[in-house]
Amino acid sequence: MSASRPPGVRQWIWRAFVQSALVPLLLVEIGFIAIYLLSNDAIRDAQIEHLRETALSDLRNAADTQTRLMEEKLRHVADTTDLYRSLTAQALDSKGPVPEDDEPLVVTADGVRYSARDTGGPASFYSNATPLFLHDMTKVARLSLADNMMRVIHQQNPMVTSVYFNGWDNYNRIYPWMDTAATYPHDLMTARYNFYYLADAAHNPSREVVWTDVYLDPAGRGWMLSAVAPVYRNDFLEGVTGIDITVASLLKQMGRLELPWNGYAVLVSDTLNVMALPAAGETDFGLTELTAHTYHRAISDDTFKPDDFNLAKRDTTRPLAKAIAAAPEGVMSIELDGRKRLVAWATVDPTGWHLLSVIDEQSLFYQTDAMADRYERIGLLLIAGLSLFYLLCSLFMWWRSRRLSHALLQPISGISQMMAAIGQGQWRPARPEARIGELQRMVEDTASMGEKLQQSEASLRKANADALASNLAKSKFISSISHELRTPLNAIQGFAQLLQLETSENRQRRSELLGEIVSASRHLNQLLGDILEWSGAQNERRRIELAPIALRGLFKECGELVRLDAEGHGLRLDIELPDANIGVVGDARRLRQVLLNLLSNAIKYNRKGGQVTLGCQVEGSVARLWVRDTGIGIDPALHERLFEPFQRLGQESSNIPGTGIGLSLCREYVRQMKGRIGVDSSVGGGSEFWVELPATVIDMGIASVRPLPIAAPVSAKPRVVYVEDDRASQMLIIKALQDIADVEAIADGANALEHVFDNPPDLILLDLNIPGMRGSDVVQRLRTHPKTASLPIVMVTAALESEFERLSTLDCQGLLRKPVELDELRRTVASLLTN
């Protein structure tokens, strides 16, 4: 059973205080308070609820009354629109003589006909969207019969801004007069605007008076709404009559509505767009009412209020919009501009609009809240008087316990924060002050711990950085000495091979000694290659190209490469060739190196007269390649250590050459080829090293690639330029090729380019590291020159394996690695010169 968590200092002191003093006092106090609250709350809640219901009922009645007043004003405008529609229809149907115009209309250069001067009557405008020959001047004249009615409507109703008629043929007649040619777009098409198409048969099949939403007036009078009615002649829509009311005039009429509690009215369309918002509501709704507009261009299409004026598209008013859409009238509390507002709404018939009465909730319930506050103050006074003595006593005791717990808790909490900050890496956090000696010593010890941890972390970071720098320096050093070691080694090995070709009286003895020199130099080169390969494998993952590999050809190649070595050790080499279609998936060059390493070890660690066998077997999807020998064998307890780098299992002091790197490289290469490597061996029973790789079947329809035979060079010696700064290497190559070509040595890249461009040779031997520029740059310069674009180039280099792979991508015909095998050099040069 786990122990419960012990309480903190403050909790422990406070618990003791509560149990011994506070609980008995509170029990007595609570009893008296409960009796008062139960009786007082019941009376107060009933009275407050009654007052709130009365206030809400008054708000609904006021909202309904103002809605009816607004409805009456709008109905009057609608009736006036219907009356003007009737007079217009009568004027168009009149059979009497056509009245003459007091002022003839002016035609503009682009085909607009309009009234250019104010004669006290309406303005006429015929859009150039209707050609001049289609302008119905008879209709224009008959419409003048209703001009007096337009004037009376405008003068009698202060809400009316303008009275107009829009014809189906883009004719507009509007009162009072305005400069229509300067205001309207000359290609005006009335059917595009809501004050026309809302009255057509598609939108108004009942042919009643309809109201538009708020839009931007193309006549230049700002934001407004219109009552429109269709004018039909024999079921043909001749046009639409309308009366405009600006938002400013509507706001003026709404301002005359008398709402209690300093409220204001808001007119909302049936689509919940704010049509008219007084100044008092702009702050609440976060909007600025659109009344006037600066016309920088003519209005050629419908322009409505932005979406910000739609209640359903605003986060603060979306609940109100849902409530209005759900019920024709109601009351709702909503927060606007950080204050509680009561919104009462009613529907304005027959437009479907809604008149919202917005009241400050605090003003509405002022009396109710005042009474609630009065009851609350009385209750608080009674409670205060009843519990004053107990409260003072409790506060004193609490204050004493608080001071004591604070004196302990503050430094303890500060120490905890210091520990947390140190855990996050802030080694020198702020120290709290403690008035108790033991706690102050804890603060100092914690700060000292942070400083020590900071020093330790700094030391670790420095050691890590030094280790990384050392490792990088080691890799750079190994890479840099490759050229310096292999260049003289090339001369040693090459001159030794040349001396073997010389004839003398003591030829046999000299040949044996020089053979030892060549063998030793090759061994030194192999050791250096193993070290560089192992270094590269440790610092970067080699790029492996996996592809099907035919084992039969690979086995033959490996057998030929080690056969002489095996015979030199007195061993029998058996190659069990698999079928021609058996193969594995891997990297051919890496797999060849793995097998050669295993065969070399089997030869070196074998008995005189022993046997080395290379073979394979396929089981399912896995092919096992094995190298078996009859050597001294290996203790099974040492098998795991075999593949560790520099591990020779006690053979370091023997006369068997080696570095202990070969098997480590084999394991790395096999892993990169997604395979496994292992050994089966016992002491005295020989060894079998095996490699398992994914098996595959080789398509025998693909012809094998055979090397071209080396043709003899032509009788006249060709010219060869060798770019190399090492004098010994120059002499070696000149001597090695003296019977094949005339070799000219040049020590730096710049002189070589100048000489080759003046007199191109038949072939170039090029070292990678030469004074002045890199060998790869020389290749690029040669390939861009027309005289040397197709000149054969052979790179001779002591580069690392990773650089050797990169050099293989250059436009060269051969790559020779230092120290150079002279037979390979001669074959390569002879082949390129012949071709």
PyMOL commands that set and color helices and strands:
alter all, ss='L'
color gray80, all
select helices_A, chain A and resi 9-93+132-134+137-156+180-183+190-192+194-197+247-255+279-285+307-309+311-313+318-326+361-364+366-423+437-501+507-539+551-568+588-604+636-638+640-643+662-672+727-736+749-758+775-784+801-807+822-834
alter helices_A, ss='H'
color red, helices_A
select strands_A, chain A and resi 106-107+113-114+123-126+162-167+171-175+210-211+215-216+223-233+236-246+264-268+274-276+330-336+339-348+353-360+547-550+572-575+582-586+611-619+622-629+676-681+687-697+719-723+742-746+763-767+769-770+773-774+793-797+814-817
alter strands_A, ss='S'
color yellow, strands_A
deselect
rebuild
show_as cartoon
